[in-house]
Amino acid sequence: MMQAPTIWRSLLWAGPMSLLTGFGSAALATTIELDVLPTLDLPGNCPAQLIAHETLRPYTEGSYSRDGMIKLRDIATNVRVARSDVFSTTWVATLKPEFRNCEGSAIINRIDDETYEGHSYLQVQLADGEVTAVLDMTGIPDANGFTSTRMFGGLRDGNPRWTWGGSD
């Protein structure tokens, strides 16, 4: 059997009752750190890191889901949904003047100050004066070996927002 990524293992091992008693409760958001890695050729002035947050929704029998957001308004304006399908949502925004010449990318490196070594389902590209953020569930299994589902991808307060989940 495939091993679930770290973020899910703790949820799966804890069981539904632990969610009701506070572990991973909806009131506690996880902090996701994405370190920006400049390109070798033309790095420009890049932000050091981007921050995202995810919150586990209250338990529903047979499934789980997480709401998330990434703080693109810190580095960009005019955030918009470029495309969305069953697996992913892509947001595009115009970099603020201080970051317009940044050429780099970012993936999840830490979740709640713990090193993240799983497949980065959230990726960011900074190039040509724009930032592109992609939430992609391709190849992210849930506990039963199904593809995790992107249930929502949109905007709120000018930042990308999403909901994804799976079966337990």
C-alpha positions as CSV (number, residue, x, y, z in Angstrom):
1,M,0.0,0.0,0.0
2,M,1.2,3.5,-0.8
3,Q,2.3,5.6,2.1
4,A,0.2,8.8,2.6
5,P,2.1,12.1,2.6
6,T,3.0,13.5,6.0
7,I,0.2,16.0,6.2
8,W,-2.4,13.3,5.8
9,R,-0.7,10.6,7.9
10,S,-1.2,12.6,11.0
11,L,-4.8,13.1,10.2
12,L,-5.4,9.5,9.3
13,W,-3.6,8.0,12.3
14,A,-5.4,10.4,14.7
15,G,-8.9,9.2,13.6
16,P,-12.2,11.1,13.5
17,M,-12.7,11.4,17.2
18,S,-9.4,13.3,17.6
19,L,-10.7,15.9,15.2
20,L,-13.6,16.5,17.4
21,T,-11.4,16.9,20.5
22,G,-9.1,19.5,19.0
23,F,-6.3,17.8,17.0
24,G,-6.5,19.4,13.7
25,S,-9.7,21.2,14.5
26,A,-11.0,23.7,12.0
27,A,-10.1,26.6,14.2
28,L,-6.3,25.8,13.9
29,A,-4.8,26.7,10.6
30,T,-1.5,25.2,9.4
31,T,1.2,27.5,8.1
32,I,2.7,26.5,4.8
33,E,6.1,28.0,3.9
34,L,7.2,28.2,0.3
35,D,10.8,29.3,-0.2
36,V,11.4,31.2,-3.4
37,L,14.3,29.8,-5.4
38,P,15.7,32.3,-7.9
39,T,16.9,31.2,-11.3
40,L,20.6,30.9,-11.9
41,D,20.6,33.1,-15.0
42,L,18.5,36.2,-14.1
43,P,17.3,36.0,-10.5
44,G,16.3,39.7,-10.1
45,N,14.8,40.8,-6.8
46,C,12.7,38.0,-5.4
47,P,10.8,37.7,-2.1
48,A,12.5,35.2,0.2
49,Q,9.4,33.3,0.9
50,L,5.6,33.0,0.4
51,I,3.1,32.0,3.1
52,A,0.0,29.9,2.7
53,H,-2.5,28.6,5.2
54,E,-4.8,25.6,5.3
55,T,-7.5,24.7,7.8
56,L,-9.1,21.3,8.2
57,R,-12.9,21.4,7.9
58,P,-15.0,19.7,10.5
59,Y,-15.0,15.9,10.0
60,T,-17.6,14.4,7.7
61,E,-18.0,10.7,7.8
62,G,-16.1,9.1,5.0
63,S,-14.1,12.1,3.9
64,Y,-12.0,15.1,4.9
65,S,-11.4,18.5,3.3
66,R,-9.1,21.5,3.7
67,D,-9.6,25.1,3.0
68,G,-6.5,27.1,1.9
69,M,-5.1,30.3,0.7
70,I,-1.8,31.8,-0.4
71,K,-0.9,35.4,0.3
72,L,-0.2,36.6,-3.2
73,R,-1.4,40.2,-2.4
74,D,1.9,40.6,-0.4
75,I,3.8,40.5,-3.7
76,A,1.3,41.1,-6.5
77,T,-1.8,42.9,-7.7
78,N,-4.7,42.0,-10.0
79,V,-4.9,38.4,-8.8
80,R,-7.2,36.4,-11.0
81,V,-8.1,32.8,-11.8
82,A,-6.5,31.9,-15.2
83,R,-8.0,28.3,-15.4
84,S,-9.6,25.6,-13.4
85,D,-10.5,21.9,-13.9
86,V,-11.1,18.9,-11.8
87,F,-7.5,18.5,-10.8
88,S,-6.1,22.0,-10.5
89,T,-6.6,25.8,-10.3
90,T,-4.2,28.3,-11.7
91,W,-4.0,31.9,-10.5
92,V,-2.1,34.7,-12.3
93,A,-1.2,38.1,-10.9
94,T,1.0,41.1,-11.7
95,L,4.1,41.4,-9.6
96,K,4.5,44.6,-7.5
97,P,7.2,46.9,-8.9
98,E,9.8,45.8,-6.3
99,F,9.5,42.2,-7.5
100,R,8.8,42.7,-11.3
101,N,12.2,41.5,-12.4
102,C,12.1,38.3,-10.2
103,E,12.7,35.1,-12.0
104,G,12.2,32.1,-9.8
105,S,9.9,29.4,-8.4
106,A,8.6,28.2,-5.1
107,I,7.3,24.9,-3.7
108,I,6.2,23.8,-0.3
109,N,9.3,23.4,2.0
110,R,7.8,23.5,5.5
111,I,4.4,23.0,7.1
112,D,4.1,24.3,10.7
113,D,7.9,24.5,10.9
114,E,8.4,20.9,9.9
115,T,10.3,20.0,6.7
116,Y,7.9,18.9,4.0
117,E,9.2,16.1,1.8
118,G,6.1,15.1,-0.1
119,H,4.9,16.1,-3.6
120,S,4.3,19.8,-3.6
121,Y,0.7,20.2,-4.6
122,L,1.2,24.0,-4.5
123,Q,3.7,25.5,-6.9
124,V,4.5,29.1,-7.7
125,Q,6.4,30.6,-10.7
126,L,7.7,34.2,-10.8
127,A,8.6,35.4,-14.3
128,D,8.0,38.1,-16.9
129,G,6.5,40.5,-14.3
130,E,3.9,37.9,-13.2
131,V,3.4,35.4,-10.6
132,T,1.5,32.1,-11.3
133,A,0.3,29.9,-8.5
134,V,-0.9,26.4,-9.2
135,L,-2.8,24.1,-6.8
136,D,-2.5,20.7,-8.5
137,M,-4.0,17.5,-7.0
138,T,-2.5,15.3,-9.9
139,G,-0.8,12.3,-8.3
140,I,-1.9,13.2,-4.7
141,P,-3.5,10.1,-3.3
142,D,-6.1,10.1,-0.5
143,A,-6.1,7.3,2.1
144,N,-8.0,4.9,-0.2
145,G,-5.8,5.4,-3.3
146,F,-8.1,7.8,-5.1
147,T,-6.9,11.1,-6.4
148,S,-7.5,13.9,-3.9
149,T,-10.2,16.2,-5.2
150,R,-10.0,20.0,-5.9
151,M,-13.5,21.1,-4.8
152,F,-13.1,24.9,-5.1
153,G,-10.6,27.3,-6.6
154,G,-11.3,31.0,-6.6
155,L,-10.6,34.3,-4.8
156,R,-11.5,36.0,-1.6
157,D,-10.1,39.3,-0.4
158,G,-7.8,39.4,-3.4
159,N,-6.0,36.1,-2.6
160,P,-6.2,32.7,-4.1
161,R,-8.5,30.4,-2.1
162,W,-9.1,26.6,-2.5
163,T,-10.7,23.6,-1.0
164,W,-9.4,20.1,-1.6
165,G,-10.1,16.8,0.1
166,G,-10.5,13.1,-0.3
167,S,-11.9,9.9,1.2
168,D,-10.8,8.5,4.5
